[in-house]
């Protein structure tokens, strides 16, 4: 039985994940050009980066650590990083076709 392409792509996407703290991102502006702008409020803790520069970030919200996926219209907020990762994968996949 073969594995559908979507599952293979999702596994590859997930394996590319890397958690980068805000300090690490600020120290390498060529690699993380978005870090300086997102550091203005001081509430971003880290970025979770993936293939092709896609990322979501960890932040504080109402006393909890949450995960935001930046989009052009809004930033959906998730309590579970796996949910943010799934949303980010769907965006990545849509933009690759």
Beta strands, then each sheet from edge to edge (+ up, - down):
strand 1: 18-21
strand 2: 44-49
strand 3: 55-61
strand 4: 64-70
strand 5: 75-78
sheet 1: 1+ 2- 3+ 4- 5+
end
